[in-house]
Amino acid sequence: MDDSLHLYSYWRSSAAYRVRIALALKSLAFDTRPVHLLKDGGQQHAAGYVEINPQQLVPVLLHGRRAIRQSLAIIEYLEEAWPEAPPLLPGTARERGRVRALAQLVACDIHPLNNLRVLQFFERQWNVPQAERDEWVRHWIVEGLAAFEALVADDPATGAFCHGDVPGLADCCLVPQLYNARRFGLDLGPWPTLARIEQACLALPAFKAAAPETQPDAPTGA
């Protein structure tokens, strides 16, 4: 049986970034199959890739012949398929609910509003100027991160990381979103707990290995 792992990824995709962090935290070897979201009109729209993912999005994880789509579903799949590897979810139902809620705050509420296809629709269909598109992005990032900060700042379950002193699913989602926040010129000063957690994460080898600029498809000098 083929147990190899292949990740269809784009170096700057925050959804793919989440999965790369999870793979690294679990010490799972994989190879990257780059899908450039801008070249050739967007390689995610090519017929061969549409067969792999009809949504025309990254990431997709191939485990042998099995294709798993959607970043959170992929991470939960890794958790279930490799339970012996370091866990990404805590031990009790209540704790897992908290961590999943934090992860979904990013993956379901912030990120979809700022996805490339949304911004391209604004540009191509409605001719929304770049400055207004950027303001849209910043608005929803600020709204979401303010809520995230409020949820973790004074919660006794928060430790060095989003939940306790071991990085997990919520951290996999938070760090890429903070990367995006900086891309759009946002200062993390209003969210000191998030900034502290990010620094704890970025000090770890798994997060360094998953960083956008270290990916094989990252442009020189990224």
ROSE-4610 file (N, C-alpha, C; in Angstrom, 1 decimal, always signed):
// ROSE-4610
residu = [M/M/M/D/D/D/D/D/D/S/S/S/L/L/L/H/H/H/L/L/L/Y/Y/Y/S/S/S/Y/Y/Y/W/W/W/R/R/R/S/S/S/S/S/S/A/A/A/A/A/A/Y/Y/Y/R/R/R/V/V/V/R/R/R/I/I/I/A/A/A/L/L/L/A/A/A/L/L/L/K/K/K/S/S/S/L/L/L/A/A/A/F/F/F/D/D/D/T/T/T/R/R/R/P/P/P/V/V/V/H/H/H/L/L/L/L/L/L/K/K/K/D/D/D/G/G/G/G/G/G/Q/Q/Q/Q/Q/Q/H/H/H/A/A/A/A/A/A/G/G/G/Y/Y/Y/V/V/V/E/E/E/I/I/I/N/N/N/P/P/P/Q/Q/Q/Q/Q/Q/L/L/L/V/V/V/P/P/P/V/V/V/L/L/L/L/L/L/H/H/H/G/G/G/R/R/R/R/R/R/A/A/A/I/I/I/R/R/R/Q/Q/Q/S/S/S/L/L/L/A/A/A/I/I/I/I/I/I/E/E/E/Y/Y/Y/L/L/L/E/E/E/E/E/E/A/A/A/W/W/W/P/P/P/E/E/E/A/A/A/P/P/P/P/P/P/L/L/L/L/L/L/P/P/P/G/G/G/T/T/T/A/A/A/R/R/R/E/E/E/R/R/R/G/G/G/R/R/R/V/V/V/R/R/R/A/A/A/L/L/L/A/A/A/Q/Q/Q/L/L/L/V/V/V/A/A/A/C/C/C/D/D/D/I/I/I/H/H/H/P/P/P/L/L/L/N/N/N/N/N/N/L/L/L/R/R/R/V/V/V/L/L/L/Q/Q/Q/F/F/F/F/F/F/E/E/E/R/R/R/Q/Q/Q/W/W/W/N/N/N/V/V/V/P/P/P/Q/Q/Q/A/A/A/E/E/E/R/R/R/D/D/D/E/E/E/W/W/W/V/V/V/R/R/R/H/H/H/W/W/W/I/I/I/V/V/V/E/E/E/G/G/G/L/L/L/A/A/A/A/A/A/F/F/F/E/E/E/A/A/A/L/L/L/V/V/V/A/A/A/D/D/D/D/D/D/P/P/P/A/A/A/T/T/T/G/G/G/A/A/A/F/F/F/C/C/C/H/H/H/G/G/G/D/D/D/V/V/V/P/P/P/G/G/G/L/L/L/A/A/A/D/D/D/C/C/C/C/C/C/L/L/L/V/V/V/P/P/P/Q/Q/Q/L/L/L/Y/Y/Y/N/N/N/A/A/A/R/R/R/R/R/R/F/F/F/G/G/G/L/L/L/D/D/D/L/L/L/G/G/G/P/P/P/W/W/W/P/P/P/T/T/T/L/L/L/A/A/A/R/R/R/I/I/I/E/E/E/Q/Q/Q/A/A/A/C/C/C/L/L/L/A/A/A/L/L/L/P/P/P/A/A/A/F/F/F/K/K/K/A/A/A/A/A/A/A/A/A/P/P/P/E/E/E/T/T/T/Q/Q/Q/P/P/P/D/D/D/A/A/A/P/P/P/T/T/T/G/G/G/A/A/A]
num = [1/1/1/2/2/2/3/3/3/4/4/4/5/5/5/6/6/6/7/7/7/8/8/8/9/9/9/10/10/10/11/11/11/12/12/12/13/13/13/14/14/14/15/15/15/16/16/16/17/17/17/18/18/18/19/19/19/20/20/20/21/21/21/22/22/22/23/23/23/24/24/24/25/25/25/26/26/26/27/27/27/28/28/28/29/29/29/30/30/30/31/31/31/32/32/32/33/33/33/34/34/34/35/35/35/36/36/36/37/37/37/38/38/38/39/39/39/40/40/40/41/41/41/42/42/42/43/43/43/44/44/44/45/45/45/46/46/46/47/47/47/48/48/48/49/49/49/50/50/50/51/51/51/52/52/52/53/53/53/54/54/54/55/55/55/56/56/56/57/57/57/58/58/58/59/59/59/60/60/60/61/61/61/62/62/62/63/63/63/64/64/64/65/65/65/66/66/66/67/67/67/68/68/68/69/69/69/70/70/70/71/71/71/72/72/72/73/73/73/74/74/74/75/75/75/76/76/76/77/77/77/78/78/78/79/79/79/80/80/80/81/81/81/82/82/82/83/83/83/84/84/84/85/85/85/86/86/86/87/87/87/88/88/88/89/89/89/90/90/90/91/91/91/92/92/92/93/93/93/94/94/94/95/95/95/96/96/96/97/97/97/98/98/98/99/99/99/100/100/100/101/101/101/102/102/102/103/103/103/104/104/104/105/105/105/106/106/106/107/107/107/108/108/108/109/109/109/110/110/110/111/111/111/112/112/112/113/113/113/114/114/114/115/115/115/116/116/116/117/117/117/118/118/118/119/119/119/120/120/120/121/121/121/122/122/122/123/123/123/124/124/124/125/125/125/126/126/126/127/127/127/128/128/128/129/129/129/130/130/130/131/131/131/132/132/132/133/133/133/134/134/134/135/135/135/136/136/136/137/137/137/138/138/138/139/139/139/140/140/140/141/141/141/142/142/142/143/143/143/144/144/144/145/145/145/146/146/146/147/147/147/148/148/148/149/149/149/150/150/150/151/151/151/152/152/152/153/153/153/154/154/154/155/155/155/156/156/156/157/157/157/158/158/158/159/159/159/160/160/160/161/161/161/162/162/162/163/163/163/164/164/164/165/165/165/166/166/166/167/167/167/168/168/168/169/169/169/170/170/170/171/171/171/172/172/172/173/173/173/174/174/174/175/175/175/176/176/176/177/177/177/178/178/178/179/179/179/180/180/180/181/181/181/182/182/182/183/183/183/184/184/184/185/185/185/186/186/186/187/187/187/188/188/188/189/189/189/190/190/190/191/191/191/192/192/192/193/193/193/194/194/194/195/195/195/196/196/196/197/197/197/198/198/198/199/199/199/200/200/200/201/201/201/202/202/202/203/203/203/204/204/204/205/205/205/206/206/206/207/207/207/208/208/208/209/209/209/210/210/210/211/211/211/212/212/212/213/213/213/214/214/214/215/215/215/216/216/216/217/217/217/218/218/218/219/219/219/220/220/220/221/221/221/222/222/222]
x = [+0.8/+0.0/+0.9/+0.5/+1.3/+0.9/+1.8/+1.5/+2.2/+2.7/+3.4/+2.4/+3.0/+2.2/+2.7/+1.7/+2.0/+1.1/+1.6/+0.8/+0.8/-0.4/-0.6/-0.7/+0.3/+0.4/+0.9/+0.6/+1.2/+1.9/+3.1/+4.0/+3.3/+2.4/+1.9/+0.4/-0.1/-1.5/-1.5/-2.4/-2.4/-3.1/-4.0/-4.6/-3.5/-2.7/-1.6/-0.6/-0.3/+0.6/+0.1/-1.2/-1.7/-1.3/-1.5/-1.3/+0.2/+1.0/+2.5/+2.9/+2.3/+2.7/+2.3/+1.1/+0.6/+1.4/+1.8/+2.7/+4.0/+4.6/+5.9/+5.7/+4.7/+4.5/+4.4/+3.8/+3.7/+4.9/+5.9/+7.1/+6.8/+5.8/+5.4/+6.1/+6.8/+7.5/+6.5/+6.7/+5.8/+6.6/+6.1/+6.7/+5.7/+6.2/+5.3/+5.1/+3.8/+3.5/+2.9/+3.8/+3.4/+2.2/+1.3/+0.2/+0.3/+0.7/+0.9/-0.5/-0.9/-2.3/-2.4/-1.3/-1.3/-0.8/+0.2/+0.8/-0.2/-0.1/-0.9/-2.4/-2.8/-4.2/-4.6/-3.7/-4.0/-4.0/-2.9/-2.8/-3.8/-4.5/-5.6/-6.8/-6.8/-7.9/-7.6/-6.4/-6.0/-6.8/-7.1/-8.0/-7.5/-6.2/-5.6/-5.8/-5.7/-5.9/-7.4/-8.2/-9.7/-10.1/-9.5/-9.9/-9.5/-8.4/-8.0/-8.9/-9.2/-10.0/-10.9/-12.2/-13.2/-13.4/-13.0/-13.1/-12.1/-11.0/-9.9/-9.2/-9.0/-8.3/-7.2/-6.2/-5.2/-5.5/-5.1/-4.3/-5.2/-4.5/-5.0/-3.9/-4.2/-3.2/-3.5/-2.5/-2.6/-1.9/-2.7/-2.1/-2.2/-1.1/-1.3/-2.2/-3.3/-4.2/-5.4/-5.4/-6.6/-6.3/-7.3/-7.2/-8.0/-7.4/-8.2/-8.1/-9.2/-9.4/-9.8/-9.6/-9.9/-8.9/-8.3/-7.2/-7.6/-8.7/-9.0/-9.3/-10.0/-10.2/-8.9/-8.0/-6.7/-6.0/-6.0/-5.3/-6.0/-7.3/-8.0/-7.7/-7.6/-7.2/-5.8/-4.9/-3.5/-3.6/-4.5/-4.6/-5.2/-6.1/-6.7/-5.8/-5.2/-4.4/-3.0/-2.5/-1.3/-1.5/-2.3/-2.5/-1.3/-0.3/+0.9/+1.8/+1.7/+2.5/+2.0/+2.8/+2.4/+1.0/+0.0/-1.3/-1.5/-2.4/-2.8/-4.1/-4.8/-6.0/-5.8/-6.3/-6.2/-7.1/-7.0/-7.6/-9.1/-9.7/-11.1/-12.0/-13.3/-14.2/-14.3/-14.3/-14.5/-13.2/-12.1/-10.8/-10.8/-11.2/-11.1/-12.1/-13.3/-14.2/-13.7/-12.9/-12.3/-11.3/-10.5/-9.4/-10.0/-11.0/-11.7/-12.3/-12.9/-13.6/-12.6/-11.4/-10.4/-9.9/-9.7/-9.2/-10.2/-11.5/-12.6/-12.8/-12.5/-12.6/-11.7/-10.6/-9.7/-10.1/-10.2/-10.4/-11.8/-12.8/-14.2/-14.7/-14.1/-14.7/-13.8/-12.5/-11.6/-11.1/-10.5/-9.8/-10.7/-11.9/-12.7/-13.0/-13.2/-13.5/-12.4/-11.1/-9.9/-9.2/-9.9/-9.3/-9.0/-8.0/-7.6/-8.8/-9.6/-10.7/-11.8/-11.9/-12.8/-12.3/-11.0/-10.4/-10.3/-10.1/-10.1/-11.5/-12.5/-13.9/-14.2/-13.8/-14.0/-13.3/-12.1/-11.4/-12.0/-12.3/-12.7/-14.1/-15.0/-16.4/-16.9/-16.3/-16.8/-15.8/-14.6/-13.5/-13.2/-13.2/-12.9/-11.5/-11.1/-9.7/-8.9/-7.6/-6.7/-6.8/-6.8/-6.9/-8.1/-9.2/-10.5/-10.5/-9.9/-9.7/-8.9/-7.8/-6.9/-7.6/-8.4/-9.2/-10.2/-10.8/-11.7/-11.0/-9.8/-9.0/-8.7/-8.2/-7.8/-8.9/-10.1/-11.3/-11.6/-11.6/-12.1/-11.0/-9.7/-8.6/-8.7/-8.9/-9.0/-10.2/-11.3/-12.5/-12.2/-11.6/-11.4/-10.3/-9.2/-8.1/-8.5/-9.3/-9.8/-10.6/-11.4/-12.2/-11.3/-10.3/-9.4/-8.6/-8.1/-7.4/-8.3/-9.6/-10.5/-10.7/-10.7/-11.0/-9.8/-8.6/-7.4/-6.8/-7.0/-6.2/-6.3/-7.5/-7.7/-8.2/-8.1/-8.6/-7.5/-7.8/-6.8/-6.3/-7.0/-6.6/-5.5/-5.3/-4.2/-2.9/-1.9/-0.6/+0.4/+1.5/+2.5/+1.9/+1.0/+0.3/-1.1/-1.9/-3.3/-4.1/-3.6/-4.2/-3.1/-2.8/-1.8/-0.4/+0.6/+2.0/+2.5/+1.6/+2.0/+1.2/+1.9/+1.2/+0.3/-0.8/-1.8/-2.6/-3.8/-4.6/-4.8/-5.1/-5.4/-4.2/-3.0/-1.8/-1.5/-1.8/-1.6/-2.4/-3.5/-4.4/-4.0/-3.6/-3.3/-2.1/-1.0/+0.3/+0.2/-0.4/-0.6/-1.5/-2.5/-3.3/-2.6/-1.7/-0.8/+0.2/+0.6/+1.5/+0.7/-0.5/-1.3/-1.6/-1.8/-2.0/-0.9/+0.3/+1.5/+1.6/+1.3/+1.3/+0.5/-0.6/-1.5/-1.2/-0.1/+0.4/-0.2/-0.7/-1.3/-0.3/-0.3/+0.5/-0.2/+0.6/+0.0/-0.1/+0.2/+0.2/-1.1/-2.3/-3.5/-3.8/-3.0/-3.3/-2.0/-1.7/-0.4/-0.3/-1.5/-1.5/-1.2/-1.8/-1.6/-0.1/+0.4/+1.8/+2.8/+2.5/+3.3/+3.2/+2.0/+1.9/+2.6/+2.5/+3.2/+4.7/+5.3/+6.7/+7.1/+6.3/+6.6/+6.5/+5.6/+5.5/+6.7/+7.0/+8.0/+9.4/+9.6/+10.8/+11.0/+9.9/+10.0/+10.4/+11.2/+11.6/+10.4/+9.3/+8.2/+7.6/+7.5/+6.9/+7.9/+9.2/+10.2/+10.2/+10.1/+10.1/+8.9/+7.8/+6.5/+6.4/+7.3/+7.1/+7.1/+6.4/+6.2/+7.6/+8.5/+9.7/+10.7/+10.4/+11.2/+10.7/+9.6/+9.0/+9.7/+9.7/+10.4/+9.9/+8.6/+8.1/+8.1/+8.7/+8.8/+9.8/+9.5/+10.4/+11.7/+12.7/+14.0/+13.8/+14.3/+14.1/+12.8/+11.9/+10.6/+10.7]
y = [-1.2/+0.0/+1.3/+2.2/+3.5/+4.4/+4.7/+5.6/+7.0/+7.3/+8.5/+9.7/+10.8/+12.1/+13.1/+13.7/+14.7/+15.9/+17.1/+18.2/+19.2/+19.4/+20.4/+21.8/+22.6/+23.8/+25.0/+26.2/+27.4/+28.1/+28.6/+29.1/+30.1/+31.0/+32.0/+31.8/+30.6/+30.3/+30.0/+30.8/+30.5/+29.2/+28.7/+27.4/+26.3/+26.4/+25.4/+25.5/+26.8/+27.0/+26.3/+26.3/+25.6/+24.1/+23.5/+22.1/+21.8/+22.7/+22.4/+22.5/+23.4/+23.4/+22.1/+21.7/+20.4/+19.2/+19.1/+18.0/+18.1/+19.3/+19.4/+19.1/+19.6/+19.3/+17.8/+17.1/+15.6/+14.9/+15.6/+15.0/+14.0/+14.4/+13.6/+14.1/+13.2/+13.6/+13.7/+14.7/+14.9/+15.6/+15.5/+16.3/+17.3/+18.4/+19.5/+19.5/+19.6/+19.7/+21.2/+22.1/+23.5/+23.7/+24.6/+25.0/+26.6/+27.2/+28.7/+29.3/+30.1/+30.6/+31.8/+32.3/+33.5/+33.2/+32.3/+32.0/+31.3/+31.6/+30.9/+31.1/+32.2/+32.5/+31.8/+31.2/+30.5/+29.0/+28.3/+26.9/+26.0/+26.6/+25.8/+25.6/+26.4/+26.3/+25.3/+24.8/+23.9/+22.6/+22.0/+20.8/+19.7/+19.4/+18.4/+18.6/+19.8/+20.1/+20.1/+20.5/+20.5/+19.1/+18.1/+16.7/+16.3/+16.9/+16.6/+17.3/+18.6/+19.4/+20.3/+19.8/+20.6/+22.0/+22.3/+23.6/+24.6/+24.0/+24.8/+25.6/+25.0/+25.6/+24.7/+25.3/+24.6/+24.8/+23.8/+22.6/+21.4/+20.4/+19.0/+18.1/+17.2/+16.2/+14.9/+14.3/+12.9/+12.0/+11.1/+10.0/+8.7/+8.4/+7.3/+7.8/+7.1/+7.5/+8.3/+8.4/+9.1/+10.6/+11.4/+12.8/+13.4/+14.3/+14.9/+16.4/+17.1/+18.5/+19.3/+20.6/+21.5/+21.4/+22.5/+22.5/+21.9/+22.3/+21.7/+20.2/+19.8/+18.4/+17.6/+18.2/+17.5/+17.4/+18.5/+18.4/+17.4/+17.4/+16.4/+15.0/+14.8/+13.5/+13.1/+14.0/+13.7/+13.3/+13.9/+13.6/+12.2/+11.8/+10.5/+9.4/+9.7/+8.7/+8.4/+9.4/+9.3/+9.7/+8.9/+9.3/+9.2/+8.4/+8.2/+9.4/+10.2/+11.4/+12.5/+13.5/+14.5/+15.1/+15.1/+15.5/+17.0/+17.3/+18.6/+19.1/+18.2/+18.5/+17.9/+18.7/+18.2/+17.0/+16.6/+15.3/+15.3/+16.4/+16.3/+17.0/+16.6/+17.1/+18.7/+19.1/+20.6/+21.3/+20.8/+21.4/+21.4/+20.3/+20.2/+21.1/+21.3/+22.3/+23.7/+24.0/+25.4/+25.6/+24.6/+24.7/+24.7/+23.9/+23.9/+25.3/+25.9/+27.2/+28.2/+28.2/+29.2/+29.0/+27.7/+27.4/+27.9/+27.6/+28.0/+29.5/+30.2/+31.6/+32.2/+31.6/+32.0/+31.4/+30.1/+29.3/+29.5/+29.8/+29.9/+31.4/+32.2/+33.6/+34.7/+34.6/+35.6/+35.3/+34.2/+33.9/+33.8/+33.2/+33.2/+34.6/+35.6/+36.9/+37.6/+37.1/+37.7/+36.8/+35.7/+34.8/+35.4/+34.9/+35.5/+35.5/+34.5/+34.5/+35.6/+35.9/+37.0/+38.3/+38.6/+39.8/+39.9/+38.8/+38.8/+39.1/+38.6/+38.9/+40.4/+41.0/+42.4/+43.2/+42.8/+43.5/+43.3/+42.1/+41.8/+42.0/+41.8/+42.0/+43.4/+44.0/+45.3/+46.4/+46.1/+47.1/+47.9/+47.1/+47.7/+48.1/+49.3/+49.7/+49.0/+48.9/+48.1/+48.7/+50.0/+50.5/+50.1/+50.0/+49.6/+48.1/+47.3/+45.9/+45.7/+46.4/+46.2/+46.6/+47.7/+48.1/+47.0/+46.4/+45.3/+44.2/+43.8/+42.8/+43.2/+44.4/+44.8/+44.8/+45.3/+45.3/+44.0/+42.9/+41.6/+41.0/+41.3/+40.7/+41.4/+42.7/+43.4/+42.8/+42.7/+42.2/+40.8/+40.0/+38.6/+38.5/+39.2/+39.1/+39.7/+40.8/+41.4/+40.3/+39.6/+38.6/+37.4/+37.0/+36.0/+36.4/+37.6/+38.2/+38.1/+38.5/+38.5/+37.1/+36.2/+34.8/+34.1/+34.6/+33.9/+34.7/+36.0/+36.9/+36.5/+36.3/+36.1/+34.7/+33.8/+32.4/+31.6/+31.0/+30.2/+29.0/+28.6/+27.5/+27.9/+29.2/+29.7/+29.6/+29.1/+29.0/+29.7/+29.0/+29.6/+29.6/+28.7/+28.7/+28.9/+28.8/+29.1/+28.3/+27.0/+26.2/+25.4/+25.8/+25.2/+25.5/+24.6/+24.9/+24.0/+23.4/+22.6/+23.2/+23.4/+24.0/+23.0/+23.5/+22.6/+23.2/+22.7/+23.1/+24.6/+25.2/+26.7/+27.5/+27.0/+27.7/+27.6/+26.4/+26.1/+27.2/+27.6/+28.6/+30.0/+30.3/+31.7/+32.2/+31.5/+32.0/+32.4/+31.6/+32.1/+33.3/+33.5/+34.7/+35.9/+35.7/+36.9/+37.2/+36.3/+36.5/+37.4/+37.0/+37.8/+39.2/+39.3/+40.6/+41.6/+41.1/+41.9/+42.2/+41.2/+41.5/+42.7/+42.9/+44.0/+45.2/+45.3/+46.4/+46.6/+45.6/+45.7/+45.5/+46.3/+46.2/+45.3/+44.4/+43.5/+44.1/+45.3/+45.9/+45.8/+45.9/+45.8/+44.4/+43.4/+42.0/+41.4/+41.8/+41.4/+39.9/+39.3/+37.8/+37.1/+37.5/+36.8/+37.0/+38.2/+38.4/+37.6/+37.4/+36.6/+35.1/+34.6/+33.2/+33.0/+34.0/+33.9/+33.7/+34.5/+34.4/+33.1/+32.5/+31.2/+30.2/+30.3/+29.4/+29.5/+30.7/+30.9/+30.5/+30.3/+29.8/+28.3/+27.6/+26.2/+25.8/+24.7/+24.2/+23.9/+23.4/+23.0/+24.2/+25.3/+26.5/+27.2/+27.1/+27.6/+26.8/+25.5/+24.7/+24.9/+25.3/+25.6/+27.0/+27.9/+29.3/+29.5/+30.4/+30.7/+30.8/+31.6/+31.9/+30.7/+29.6/+28.4/+27.4/+27.7/+26.6/+26.5/+25.4/+25.2/+26.1/+26.5/+27.3/+28.8/+29.2/+30.6/+31.3/+32.5/+33.2/+33.6/+33.8/+34.2/+35.6/+35.6/+36.9/+37.1/+36.1/+36.3/+36.6]
z = [+0.0/+0.0/+0.0/-0.8/-1.0/+0.2/+1.1/+2.2/+2.0/+0.8/+0.6/+0.7/+1.1/+1.2/+0.2/-0.5/-1.5/-1.3/-1.1/-0.8/-2.0/-2.6/-3.6/-2.8/-3.1/-2.3/-3.1/-2.6/-3.1/-2.0/-2.2/-1.1/-0.2/-0.8/+0.0/+0.4/+0.1/+0.5/+2.0/+2.7/+4.2/+4.5/+3.7/+3.9/+3.8/+2.7/+2.6/+3.7/+4.1/+5.2/+6.5/+6.8/+7.9/+7.9/+6.7/+6.6/+6.7/+6.1/+6.2/+7.7/+8.5/+9.9/+10.6/+10.3/+10.9/+10.5/+9.3/+8.8/+9.6/+9.7/+10.4/+11.9/+12.5/+13.9/+14.2/+13.2/+13.4/+12.8/+12.3/+11.7/+10.6/+9.7/+8.6/+7.3/+6.7/+5.4/+4.3/+3.4/+2.3/+1.2/+0.0/-1.1/-1.6/-2.0/-2.4/-3.9/-4.3/-5.7/-5.9/-6.4/-6.4/-7.4/-7.0/-7.9/-7.8/-8.8/-8.8/-9.0/-8.1/-8.2/-9.1/-9.6/-10.5/-11.9/-12.0/-13.3/-14.2/-15.5/-16.5/-16.3/-15.8/-15.4/-14.2/-13.4/-12.2/-12.5/-12.1/-12.4/-11.7/-10.7/-10.0/-10.9/-12.1/-13.0/-14.2/-14.2/-15.3/-15.2/-16.3/-16.3/-15.4/-15.5/-14.7/-13.2/-12.8/-11.3/-10.9/-11.8/-11.5/-11.3/-12.0/-11.7/-10.3/-9.7/-8.4/-7.4/-7.7/-6.8/-7.6/-7.7/-8.5/-7.9/-6.7/-6.1/-6.6/-7.2/-7.8/-6.7/-5.6/-4.5/-4.0/-3.3/-2.6/-1.1/-0.3/-0.6/-0.9/-1.4/-1.5/-1.0/-0.1/+0.3/-0.3/-1.0/-1.5/-0.5/+0.0/+0.9/+0.0/-0.6/-1.6/-2.7/-3.0/-4.0/-3.4/-2.1/-1.5/-1.5/-1.9/-1.9/-0.8/+0.0/+1.1/+0.8/+0.8/+0.5/+1.7/+1.7/+2.7/+3.9/+4.2/+5.2/+6.5/+7.1/+8.4/+8.4/+7.3/+7.1/+7.0/+6.2/+6.1/+7.5/+8.2/+9.5/+10.5/+10.5/+11.3/+10.8/+9.5/+8.9/+9.4/+9.4/+9.9/+11.4/+12.1/+13.6/+13.7/+12.9/+13.1/+12.4/+11.3/+10.7/+11.4/+12.1/+12.8/+14.3/+15.0/+16.4/+17.3/+16.8/+17.6/+17.5/+16.5/+16.4/+17.3/+17.6/+18.6/+18.2/+19.2/+18.9/+18.6/+17.8/+17.4/+18.1/+18.8/+19.5/+20.9/+21.9/+23.3/+23.6/+24.9/+25.3/+25.6/+25.9/+26.3/+25.3/+25.3/+24.3/+24.5/+25.7/+26.0/+25.4/+25.7/+25.2/+23.6/+23.0/+21.6/+21.0/+21.6/+21.1/+21.1/+22.2/+22.2/+21.1/+20.9/+19.9/+18.5/+18.2/+16.9/+16.7/+17.7/+17.5/+17.1/+17.8/+17.4/+16.0/+15.7/+14.3/+13.3/+13.5/+12.6/+12.5/+13.6/+13.5/+12.4/+12.2/+11.1/+9.8/+9.8/+8.5/+7.9/+8.8/+8.2/+8.2/+9.0/+9.1/+8.6/+8.9/+8.4/+6.9/+6.8/+5.5/+4.3/+4.3/+3.1/+2.5/+3.4/+2.9/+2.2/+2.5/+1.9/+0.9/+0.5/-0.4/-1.7/-2.5/-3.8/-4.7/-4.7/-5.7/-5.4/-4.1/-3.8/-4.3/-4.0/-4.4/-5.9/-6.6/-8.1/-8.6/-8.0/-8.4/-8.3/-7.1/-6.9/-8.1/-8.4/-9.5/-10.8/-11.2/-12.6/-12.9/-11.9/-12.1/-11.8/-10.7/-10.3/-10.4/-10.9/-11.0/-9.7/-8.6/-7.3/-7.3/-7.0/-7.0/-5.9/-6.2/-5.3/-3.8/-3.7/-2.3/-1.6/-2.2/-1.6/-1.3/-2.2/-1.9/-0.7/-0.6/+0.6/+1.8/+1.8/+3.0/+3.4/+2.4/+2.7/+3.5/+3.0/+3.6/+5.0/+5.2/+6.5/+7.5/+7.0/+7.9/+8.5/+7.7/+8.2/+9.0/+8.7/+9.5/+10.9/+11.0/+12.3/+13.1/+12.4/+13.1/+13.7/+12.9/+13.4/+14.4/+14.2/+15.2/+16.5/+16.5/+17.7/+18.5/+17.9/+18.5/+19.1/+18.3/+18.7/+19.9/+19.9/+21.1/+22.3/+22.2/+23.3/+23.9/+23.0/+23.4/+24.1/+23.8/+24.4/+25.5/+25.5/+26.4/+27.9/+28.3/+29.8/+30.1/+29.1/+29.3/+30.0/+31.1/+31.8/+30.9/+29.9/+29.0/+28.1/+27.9/+27.1/+27.8/+27.1/+27.7/+26.8/+26.6/+25.7/+24.3/+24.0/+22.7/+22.9/+21.8/+21.9/+23.0/+23.1/+24.1/+24.8/+26.1/+26.8/+26.3/+26.6/+26.3/+25.2/+24.4/+23.2/+22.0/+20.9/+19.7/+19.1/+18.6/+18.0/+16.9/+16.6/+15.5/+15.4/+16.6/+16.6/+16.1/+16.6/+16.2/+14.8/+14.2/+12.8/+11.9/+12.5/+11.7/+12.0/+13.3/+13.7/+13.0/+13.0/+12.5/+11.0/+10.1/+8.7/+8.6/+9.5/+9.4/+9.9/+10.8/+11.2/+10.1/+9.4/+8.3/+7.3/+7.0/+6.1/+6.6/+7.9/+8.5/+8.2/+8.3/+8.1/+6.6/+5.7/+4.3/+3.9/+4.6/+4.3/+5.3/+5.9/+6.6/+8.0/+8.6/+9.9/+11.0/+12.0/+13.2/+14.2/+14.8/+15.7/+17.1/+17.3/+18.6/+19.4/+18.7/+19.4/+19.9/+19.5/+19.9/+20.5/+21.7/+22.3/+22.6/+23.0/+23.2/+22.0/+20.9/+19.6/+19.2/+19.3/+19.0/+19.8/+21.1/+22.0/+21.5/+21.2/+20.8/+19.5/+18.6/+17.3/+17.5/+18.4/+18.6/+19.2/+20.0/+20.6/+19.5/+18.5/+17.4/+16.5/+16.1/+15.1/+15.6/+16.9/+17.4/+17.2/+16.8/+16.7/+15.3/+15.2/+13.8/+12.9/+13.4/+12.5/+11.9/+12.6/+12.0/+11.0/+11.3/+10.4/+9.1/+9.2/+8.0/+7.1/+7.7/+7.0/+6.4/+6.8/+6.5/+4.9/+4.5/+3.0/+2.3/+2.9/+2.2/+2.1/+2.8/+2.8/+1.8/+1.1/+0.3/-1.1/-1.7/-2.9/-4.1/-4.0/-5.1/-4.7/-3.6/-3.2/-4.2/-4.6/-5.5/-4.7/-5.4/-4.8/-4.1/-2.9/-2.1/-1.5/-1.5/-0.9/+0.6]
